[in-house]
């Protein structure tokens, strides 16, 4: 068949390093690559699959694994994705697939056009999954973003506590400050800022499921009176805040809305305020989210190049006070999540999730981990202010015990540095 011939040429062009043993649907067996590791054996069970893999490879590969029209010996998803990603990153992608990818990039303004209605729909797609499911692999604070492994021996729980303390330090929180948490999730960070730093927090989210849990956890922590969790689009907030934090939210905004997003931060931030934007980004040129991820995991999502973000920040009064790049931390976080997820599959099934969902979630977690280890994706923390004298001029204040509580003024720098010595 024509599609089979084109597919075999395509896959031979792609797989240059590592080893792929490919069982075609008609019984033919191909051995591709240079004989090195990883070695992966894959079987195609559907005669229509070669055409799908040619025309939309990223979407078709994930769907075929979910639907079991493609199977992998020993269910080695990690091996197969490692093989594909590394060869792709080495520049082996055939011309037709390169053209298809370029088309998706050109169309991204449409796929990421996140109006208020689209944002609500997209949020429900991923975050209205039951909290009991997320409980199976997240830490007790429900941190669904990158942890900060300050020491190789840190547990996931410690890494997430490290992350929240690091964010609080960058925000220069003092008791009584009013803080806006954009995309507050299950409320773990808001609760920490209220309980440990004396802040009054407004948390906004589009997920009713998350907010229900957030309100319960805040009450249990004794800070329900200090936190106002709202079912609200960030674009509808009209108050002014001393501090604004946004963790893992920018990835859901969509590239066409970055201007709106940062102008909203500018509008809501006090003149002497500090904002911290924590997001997955890329160190490469702008591209687009994988079609599989866009369909099954994060509709409307995108991890931007830093240039795309700065272009919009520069149009506001916001100044970049600090930009920090976390490398490998998200890779390890995702490894922890995937290990915990696999260890609790009986409980996943008991919650009513079927085998296709399990394969989808496994594929998502492994693909995300490999994107952080084998692709140009990192975690950015961007600290923003409206005045140059709002944030200390060195990072020393971040590493002093109790450093999250000094007044947010450069006049404190001398005292901070003395303490550091």
HUQUI-V817228 format. One record per helix or strand. SS is the DSSP state (h for helix, s for strand). FROM is the first residue (numbers start at 0). LEN is the number of residues. Records with the same first field share a line. If there is no record, write none. Layout:
# HUQUI-V817228
SS=FROM-LEN  FROM-LEN
This chain:
# HUQUI-V817228
h=1-13  48-7  56-11  72-3  76-13  94-12  107-4  115-12  130-5  155-16  187-10  207-13  233-3  249-3  254-14  290-6  305-8  328-15  344-6  354-20  395-4  402-3  409-11
s=18-5  28-5  38-6  69-3  177-5  199-6  226-5  240-7  268-14  304-1  318-8  376-9
